Amino acid sequence: MARINLLPWRERLREERRREFLSILVGVTIIAAGLVFLADRYVNGEIRSQNARNEFLRAEIQTLDAQVAEINELRQQKEDIRARMNVITDLQGTRPVIVRVFDEMVKTLPDGVHYQTVERTDDVIAIEGIAESYARITELMRRLDSSDWFREADLSDITAVGQSEDPTTDSFRFSLTLSLELLNQREEEV
């Protein structure tokens, strides 16, 4: 048989396949690197876009928060103004009440009874006075109970002022509290 040396051919084929493999490997590496680069650019672009949207939303939220704070401040001012208006309305509505209260106090005051101090706190009136006798204090309490303007009259203290030999001439110091019954309270109860 003829001696044919196939080693160089095989060696060339091996070398050619190796170059082909390396060129395919380099090509795949370049394509993979390109794809990774493009994917990175795309993802980074999406991240930048989302960050820009997030910043826009944060700015809008801050604007809305400022508007909400302003609205809340305006609501508070509105409530304050309403409260002031209610106080003014109440004062205007109860302005004639003090005149009627004094008029009623005079009407219910029997002869022989004198008021020394009269103090009003909200709808409670505290009265200290002097009466000529127990009977005068009793008459005062009856008149206060029958009054349309007063309720819950409470006699808290009676003390004798002068100690004379004739008990009919002694005067008595008394303290009492009573509540005002204003017209609008009567209407609410009805």
JOUR-V868465 format. One record per pair of residues at least 24 apart in sequence whose ideal C-beta (glycine too) atoms are under 10 Angstrom apart, sorted by the first residue. I is the first residue (numbers start at 0). GAP is how many residues later the second one is. Records with the same first field share a line. If there is no record, write none. Layout:
# JOUR-V868465
I->GAP + GAP
This chain:
# JOUR-V868465
89->94
92->89 + 90 + 91
93->86 + 88 + 89 + 90
95->87
96->52 + 83 + 85 + 86 + 87
97->82
99->48 + 49 + 80 + 82 + 83
100->24 + 48 + 49 + 79 + 81
102->46
103->39 + 40 + 43 + 44 + 45 + 46 + 76
104->38 + 39 + 42 + 44 + 45 + 73
106->36 + 40 + 42
107->31 + 32 + 33 + 34 + 35 + 36 + 37 + 38 + 39 + 41 + 42 + 45 + 70
108->27 + 30 + 31 + 34 + 35
109->25 + 26 + 27 + 28 + 29 + 30 + 31 + 32 + 33
110->25 + 28
111->24 + 25 + 27 + 28 + 59
112->24 + 26 + 27 + 30 + 58 + 59 + 61
113->57
114->25 + 59
115->57 + 58 + 59
116->58
118->58
119->60
120->56
121->57 + 58
122->28 + 29 + 55 + 56 + 57 + 58 + 59 + 62
123->28 + 30 + 53 + 54 + 55 + 56
124->25 + 28 + 51 + 52 + 53 + 54 + 55
125->30 + 49 + 50 + 51 + 52
126->26 + 28 + 47 + 48 + 49 + 50 + 51
127->28 + 29 + 45 + 46 + 47 + 48
128->43 + 44 + 45 + 46 + 47
129->31 + 41 + 42 + 43 + 44
130->27 + 30 + 40 + 41 + 42 + 43
131->36 + 37 + 38 + 39 + 40
132->34 + 35 + 36 + 37 + 38 + 39
133->24 + 26 + 33 + 36 + 38 + 40
135->35 + 36 + 38
136->35 + 37 + 39
139->34 + 36
140->33 + 35 + 37
143->32 + 34
144->33
146->31 + 34
147->33 + 35 + 38
148->29 + 30 + 31 + 32 + 33 + 34 + 37
149->28 + 29 + 30 + 31
150->27 + 28 + 29 + 30 + 34 + 35
151->25 + 26 + 27 + 28 + 29
152->24 + 25 + 26
153->24 + 25
